[in-house]
Amino acid sequence: MSGPRTDRAYPETFRLSTPSGRLIAHVAPALGGELCGLQIVRGGVAHELLYRGMNFGPTDDWIGRAPILWPATGRNYPAGSEPTASTFRAIPLGWTHRGTAYPMQVHGFARDLPWRLEDRSESTVRLLLHSSLSTRAFYPFDFEFSLLYALTNLGLSLTHTITARGSNDGPMPFSIGNHITFRVPLLPESDPARTILKTSGRRLLGVDATGRLNGDVTPNRYFSHGHALLELEPRKVYAFSAYDDGPIATLEDPSAGLTIRLTHRPDRWPESVHNPFVFWGDPAAGFVSLEPWVGTFNSLATGLGIIELPPGESFRWQLDIDVADRGERESR
């Protein structure tokens, strides 16, 4: 869903662990504040679950790991642009606010900025991102973005708290998500042919080649019951909506006894069209993304799928990544 991105030199990372030692996480404040490693420990050996986890070398393909998507999910095309499947990559991305045009890179700028370490413990780390002169060149609002990573024996929780400063002269629009990407196969002994993807959204929204909703809506006939990972169309975008309960997505690998379950809960949803999960990947190339979103494509440019946060108010979004390991119990 995103073009290549060149990493900086090997960044400073902070290691999170719990007394049981079954899970380990790594966070890189200077590299967009992102989760850059998530490992499960079996028999004293740590196995990386993220695609390109703890790999900061250059690549011409998808960078992987788990970048934070804010204040935009996907691409935003400025008013008047007419992207096509053959020209969209050459069109400068951006949006307009109160008659002024602003650039906006794919998935926003939070993933490309250094975050400040606020505090940490053995199992938690809290990071902070503030508005600045550089962010106002893209996004004319003052904000504070706090992100708490907390590791437990069950998995990892990410609590995002975004505050719109009282100095803003109107509501602050944004969408938010995480491009978390898992390895294929998940573990060395895994069988990708037996791995399945699930999510319970009742509708599948059509997305065109330029990364915009095309108006097509079809029932989610396959992923609600389990879709074979290897049958995922390479690098096709699957956007899901209409969840009756809280949005849930799972990656189930019975060959390794491993299930990864993602749930997320914002304190409010966008009032217009939105897609709480997006699947995208290329199993043959070794990766699959189960992306939780609060928003939709082209949201800043169209006003669809956005949160509008009044001055002085805060927005909270919690993402839980649970890792159930039956194989670990059976190996004891």
C-alpha positions in Angstrom: 0.0 0.0 0.0 3.0 2.3 0.4 6.1 2.9 -1.6 9.7 2.2 -0.5 11.1 4.1 2.4 14.8 4.4 3.2 15.6 3.9 6.9 18.1 6.0 8.8 21.2 4.4 10.3 20.5 1.7 13.0 18.3 3.6 15.5 18.3 3.4 19.3 15.6 0.9 20.4 14.0 0.1 23.7 13.4 -3.5 24.7 10.2 -4.5 26.5 9.8 -7.8 28.3 7.7 -9.4 31.0 8.6 -11.7 33.9 7.4 -14.8 32.0 9.7 -13.9 29.1 7.3 -15.4 26.5 7.1 -12.1 24.5 9.6 -9.4 23.7 8.9 -6.1 22.0 11.2 -3.4 20.6 10.3 0.2 20.1 12.3 2.9 18.2 11.5 6.5 19.2 13.7 8.1 16.5 12.2 5.9 13.8 8.6 7.3 13.9 8.0 5.9 17.4 7.2 2.6 15.8 7.1 -1.0 17.0 10.1 -2.4 15.2 10.2 -5.9 16.7 7.8 -8.4 18.3 9.2 -11.8 19.3 7.8 -14.9 20.8 10.1 -17.1 22.8 10.0 -20.9 22.5 12.5 -23.1 24.2 14.6 -20.1 25.0 14.8 -19.0 21.4 13.2 -15.7 20.3 11.4 -15.8 17.0 10.5 -12.6 15.2 6.9 -12.2 14.1 7.1 -8.9 12.3 8.2 -8.7 8.7 11.6 -7.1 8.6 11.4 -6.9 12.4 14.7 -5.4 13.8 15.9 -5.1 10.2 16.9 -1.5 9.4 18.8 -2.1 6.2 17.7 -0.5 3.0 15.1 -2.0 0.8 13.4 -1.2 -2.5 10.2 -3.0 -1.4 7.8 -2.5 1.6 9.7 -1.5 4.7 7.6 -3.7 7.0 7.4 -3.6 10.8 4.5 -1.5 12.2 4.6 2.2 11.2 2.1 4.6 12.7 -0.3 6.2 10.2 -1.3 9.7 11.2 -2.8 12.2 10.4 -3.7 10.4 7.2 -4.4 6.8 6.3 -3.5 6.1 2.6 -3.0 8.7 -0.1 -4.5 12.1 -0.3 -5.0 13.8 -3.7 -5.3 17.6 -3.9 -8.5 19.0 -5.3 -8.5 19.1 -9.1 -6.1 16.2 -9.6 -7.2 13.3 -11.7 -5.1 10.3 -10.8 -5.3 7.2 -12.9 -3.7 3.8 -12.6 -0.8 4.9 -14.8 -0.2 8.4 -13.4 -1.1 8.4 -9.7 2.5 7.9 -8.5 3.6 11.0 -10.3 0.9 13.3 -8.8 2.0 15.3 -5.8 0.0 14.3 -2.8 -1.8 16.8 -0.6 -5.0 18.3 0.7 -6.6 21.7 1.2 -7.7 23.4 4.4 -9.6 26.7 4.3 -8.4 27.5 0.8 -4.7 26.7 1.5 -3.0 23.7 -0.1 -0.7 21.5 2.0 1.4 18.5 1.0 0.8 15.3 2.8 2.9 12.2 2.3 1.4 8.6 2.0 0.0 7.6 5.5 0.9 11.0 7.0 4.1 12.2 8.6 4.1 10.7 12.1 6.0 7.6 10.9 8.9 9.7 9.6 9.5 11.9 12.6 11.5 11.3 15.8 9.4 10.9 18.9 10.6 11.9 22.4 10.9 9.3 25.2 8.8 10.4 28.1 9.2 7.4 30.5 9.8 3.7 30.5 9.9 0.5 32.6 10.7 -3.1 31.9 7.4 -3.6 30.2 6.3 -0.1 29.1 7.5 2.8 27.2 5.7 6.2 26.6 6.6 8.4 23.7 5.5 11.9 22.7 5.2 13.8 19.5 4.5 17.6 19.4 3.5 19.9 16.6 6.3 22.1 15.3 7.1 24.5 12.5 7.9 21.5 10.3 4.6 19.7 11.0 2.6 22.9 10.3 4.0 22.9 6.8 1.9 19.8 6.2 -0.8 20.2 8.9 -1.8 23.6 10.2 -2.7 22.5 13.7 -1.1 22.4 17.1 -1.2 19.0 18.8 0.3 16.6 21.3 0.4 12.9 20.5 1.2 10.5 23.4 1.8 6.8 22.7 2.0 4.2 25.4 3.3 0.7 24.6 2.5 -1.9 27.3 3.6 -5.5 27.1 1.9 -8.3 29.1 2.0 -12.1 29.0 -0.9 -12.0 26.6 0.4 -9.5 24.1 1.1 -5.8 23.4 -1.3 -2.8 23.9 -0.8 0.5 22.2 -2.7 3.4 23.7 -2.7 6.6 21.5 -3.9 9.9 23.0 -4.1 12.9 20.7 -4.8 16.3 22.1 -5.8 19.3 20.0 -4.3 22.4 21.5 -6.7 25.1 22.5 -4.9 27.6 20.3 -6.4 25.8 17.2 -9.0 28.0 15.4 -11.2 25.1 14.6 -11.6 21.3 14.7 -8.5 19.2 13.9 -9.2 16.6 11.2 -7.3 13.3 11.0 -7.5 9.6 10.4 -5.2 7.1 12.2 -4.0 3.6 11.8 -1.1 1.1 12.0 0.5 -0.7 9.1 1.6 -3.7 11.2 3.1 -6.4 9.0 3.7 -10.0 9.9 6.2 -12.5 8.4 5.1 -15.3 6.1 5.7 -17.9 7.3 5.2 -16.7 10.9 7.7 -19.2 12.3 10.3 -21.4 10.7 8.1 -24.5 11.1 4.9 -22.8 9.9 3.0 -24.0 6.9 1.6 -20.9 5.0 -0.8 -23.2 3.1 -2.6 -23.8 6.4 -2.6 -20.2 7.6 -5.9 -18.3 7.4 -7.0 -14.7 7.8 -10.3 -13.7 9.4 -12.3 -10.5 10.1 -16.0 -10.1 10.7 -16.8 -6.9 8.9 -19.9 -7.6 6.9 -18.9 -5.5 3.9 -15.9 -5.3 1.6 -15.3 -1.8 0.1 -13.9 -1.6 -3.4 -10.5 0.3 -3.7 -9.2 1.3 -7.1 -5.6 1.2 -8.3 -5.0 4.8 -7.2 -5.8 4.0 -3.5 -9.3 5.5 -3.4 -12.7 4.0 -2.6 -14.5 3.3 -5.9 -18.0 3.0 -4.5 -18.3 -0.8 -4.9 -19.7 -2.6 -1.8 -19.9 -6.4 -1.6 -20.6 -8.9 1.2 -17.6 -10.2 3.0 -18.2 -13.8 2.1 -14.8 -15.3 2.6 -12.8 -13.5 5.3 -15.6 -13.7 7.9 -15.2 -17.5 7.9 -11.5 -17.7 7.2 -9.6 -17.0 4.0 -6.5 -19.0 3.0 -3.4 -16.8 3.3 -1.9 -18.1 0.1 -5.1 -17.2 -1.8 -4.6 -13.5 -1.0 -4.3 -11.6 -4.2 -0.7 -10.1 -4.1 -0.7 -6.4 -3.2 -4.5 -6.1 -3.5 -6.2 -3.8 -0.9 -9.0 -5.4 1.0 -11.0 -2.8 3.0 -13.6 -4.0 5.5 -16.5 -2.2 7.1 -19.8 -2.7 9.0 -18.6 -4.5 12.1 -21.5 -5.5 14.4 -19.2 -5.7 17.4 -15.7 -4.3 18.0 -13.5 -4.9 15.0 -11.3 -8.0 15.2 -8.8 -9.5 12.8 -6.9 -12.7 13.2 -4.0 -14.5 11.6 -4.3 -18.2 12.5 -1.4 -20.6 11.9 -2.5 -24.1 13.1 0.7 -25.7 11.9 2.7 -23.8 14.5 -0.2 -23.5 17.1 -0.1 -19.8 16.8 -2.9 -17.2 16.6 -2.4 -13.4 16.4 -5.5 -11.4 17.2 -5.9 -7.7 16.7 -8.6 -5.6 18.3 -9.0 -1.8 18.5 -11.2 0.6 20.2 -11.3 4.4 19.6 -13.3 6.6 21.9 -15.4 7.6 18.8 -15.7 6.5 15.2 -15.9 8.8 12.2 -19.5 9.8 11.4 -19.1 9.0 7.6 -17.8 6.0 5.7 -14.8 4.3 7.3 -13.0 0.9 7.2 -11.8 -0.4 10.6 -9.4 -3.0 8.9 -7.4 -3.2 5.7 -5.6 -6.3 4.6 -2.7 -6.1 2.2 0.2 -8.2 1.5 2.3 -10.5 -0.7 2.7 -13.9 0.9 5.1 -15.1 -1.8 7.3 -12.1 -1.0 7.1 -13.0 2.7 4.6 -10.6 4.3 1.0 -9.8 5.2 -0.5 -6.6 6.8 -3.6 -6.6 9.0 -4.0 -2.9 9.3 -6.4 -1.4 12.0 -7.7 2.0 10.8 -9.9 4.7 12.2 -10.6 6.4 8.9 -10.5 5.7 5.3 -8.7 6.4 2.0 -8.1 10.0 0.8 -9.8 11.2 4.0 -8.2 14.6 4.5 -8.8 15.6 0.9 -12.5 14.4 0.9 -13.5 14.9 4.5 -14.8 11.3 4.6 -13.8 9.0 7.4 -12.1 11.6 9.6 -12.2 12.5 13.3 -12.8 16.2 13.9 -11.3 17.0 17.2 -12.3 20.4 18.7 -9.7 22.7 20.3 -8.7 21.6 23.8 -10.2 18.1 23.5 -8.5 14.7 23.3 -9.0 11.5 21.3 -8.0 8.0 22.6 -7.4 4.9 20.5 -6.3 1.5 21.9 -4.9 -1.3 19.8 -4.3 -4.7 21.3 -2.1 -7.3 19.7 -2.7 -10.7 21.4 -0.5 -13.7 20.8 -1.9 -17.1 21.7 0.6 -19.9 21.5 -0.7 -23.4 21.7 2.5 -24.8 20.4 4.4 -23.3 23.4 2.2 -25.2 25.8 2.4 -28.4 23.9 6.2 -28.3 23.8 6.5 -28.1 27.6 
